Amino acid sequence: MIIGLAELAIVLTVAIVSVMVGYLLRKRVVESKVAEAETLANRILREAEKEAETKRKGGELEAKELALQAKADLERESKGRRQELQNQERRLAQKEEGVDRKQEQVERRDRDLSSREREIANKEQAAAERERRGAQLMEEAQRQLERISGLTAEDAKRLLLQNLENEAQLEAIALFKRLEDETRDAADRKAKEILAVAIDRCASEFVMESTVSVVDLPNDEMKGRIIGREGRNIRAFERATGIDVIVDDTPEAVILSGFDSIRRAIAKEALQRLITDGRIHPTRIEEVVERVKGEIEADIKKAGEQAAFELGITGLHPELVRLVGRLKYRTSYSQNQLQHTMEVAQVAAVIASELGLNAKVAKRAGLLHDIGKSADLNIEGTHVTISAELAKKYGEDPKVVNAIAAHHEDVEITCLEAVVLQTADTISAARPGARRELLESYVKRLEGLEKIANSFAGVSKTYAIQAGREVRIIVESSEVSDIQAYQLSRDIARRIEKELQYPGHIKVTVIRETRAVEYAK
């Protein structure tokens, strides 16, 4: 235990000595380091002072250099500004000289203008004086003219204006006549070329057909067999066909009368077969008539299909084909309607092609434009209206429908093909030999032409010639001048177009002549 305390004391003593030694050593080390730091700080401070002194001297030198440089720049800038000011002064001096010169010129011009104004004022004064004297002279001359002519100034002015107006009107009419003549000549040549080509390419073999159906008999004894005992055969025939049989004194012939051309064709064919067969009695008559009806119906369909085939028209509704075929047994003014429609279709197609229009539309419209004539009688309306409604009903193009509806000008024209159809229809109907015209309507049309022409002032005599294709009018030369004669022909032509219905065109010729008569004594 005692050993343990001694060791502890030794250890404590050694520790205390060690601490004291360490403290002394550290103190000496710290003091040495402090001394070194002070030495170093003094050295750094001296170096910094030297460097600051050096930099101060360098800054002073640099500042002096900058000051010298700034002074030099300022001197150069001042010199440049002085030079610029000198240049501006020279330019201002030049401008002042130019302004002075211009001012002198302006002053000189002002003096010249003042002089000219005085001259102009003098001339105006002189002109006013001359005008006053001229007005006095004009008034004096006007008074003398009024005294000599017996007319006032207003009357003379009105007369002069009237004469100028008449002369201008005559010159305008002459110019219009010349232009119209040139235009008409060119249009006539072109129209004639187109129509000539159309007609030349459409040669119709069928011209006219009689509206009376006559059946030839081998002998007059056949009339009795046709009539039958107590007329039973003829009554059975008329009942089966709906056609009246006229047995008169005409040798070896009977006449079939009826408003329906198809029924008349059936009756004629049936009667010819009965005559050839020889067996004529009511039962046989009914058999033959029924058989012929079926054959005629088949022929109608065939005729419609053949017409469409010849014209190259496809896509027609079967009912339209049947109506076209029925036209084979229909006539108008003795002109067969199927041949007429085919002719119109061909001519319309050629005209449309020449004019660059739709030839297919024109051709279809030409073929269908008269199908209303072959429609059933229970349909109301004109043949034009019926034809247009049927074409519309069976799906035809609107242009085709309008061309059909307008070919007699019943409705407004909306396409040029309608005009082409009108032209083709007129050509087919009005060409020589196409139709027969009743004498009464022919004479009435000629009287209408002469009546219209005679209604105009200055007309002496009127003659309708060339079957109404031309009207010649003789006027009084003292009442109608040459220029007025031309205007008169235009007025009469417009009046004829407005009031009369006629095929083709009518030439209006006004004749004016002056006759000088003197007697030798």
Salt bridges, closest charged atoms under 4 A:
GLU51 OE2 - LYS55 NZ 3.35
GLU53 OE2 - ARG56 NH2 1.95
GLU60 OE2 - ARG56 NH1 2.95
ASP73 OD1 - ARG76 NH2 1.92
GLU77 OE2 - ARG81 NH2 2.62
GLU129 OE2 - ARG132 NH2 2.10
GLU129 OE2 - ARG133 NH1 3.63
GLU140 OE1 - ARG143 NH2 2.56
ASP155 OD1 - ARG158 NH2 2.35
GLU180 OE2 - ARG184 NH2 3.16
GLU180 OE2 - ARG490 NH1 2.29
ASP181 OD2 - LYS177 NZ 2.93
ASP181 OD1 - ARG184 NH1 3.27
GLU182 OE2 - ARG178 NH1 3.34
ASP220 OD1 - LYS223 NZ 3.99
ASP260 OD2 - ARG263 NE 3.71
GLU269 OE2 - ARG273 NE 3.03
ASP277 OD2 - ARG279 NE 2.73
ASP277 OD2 - ARG284 NE 3.44
GLU287 OE1 - ARG284 NH1 3.58
GLU290 OE2 - LYS293 NZ 3.87
GLU295 OE1 - ARG273 NH2 2.22
GLU297 OE2 - ARG322 NH1 3.89
ASP299 OD2 - LYS328 NZ 2.94
GLU319 OE2 - ARG322 NH2 2.72
GLU343 OE2 - ARG431 NH2 3.01
ASP370 OD2 - HIS340 NE2 3.54
ASP370 OD2 - HIS369 NE2 3.07
ASP370 OD2 - LYS373 NZ 3.72
ASP370 OD1 - HIS383 NE2 3.21
ASP370 OD1 - HIS407 NE2 3.81
GLU396 OE1 - ARG364 NE 2.93
ASP425 OD1 - HIS340 NE2 2.89
ASP425 OD1 - HIS369 NE2 3.35
GLU437 OE1 - ARG445 NH2 3.44
GLU470 OE2 - ARG472 NE 3.02
ASP482 OD1 - ARG512 NH1 2.86
GLU497 OE2 - ARG494 NH2 3.07
GLU499 OE2 - ARG495 NE 2.45
GLU513 OE2 - ARG515 NH2 2.76
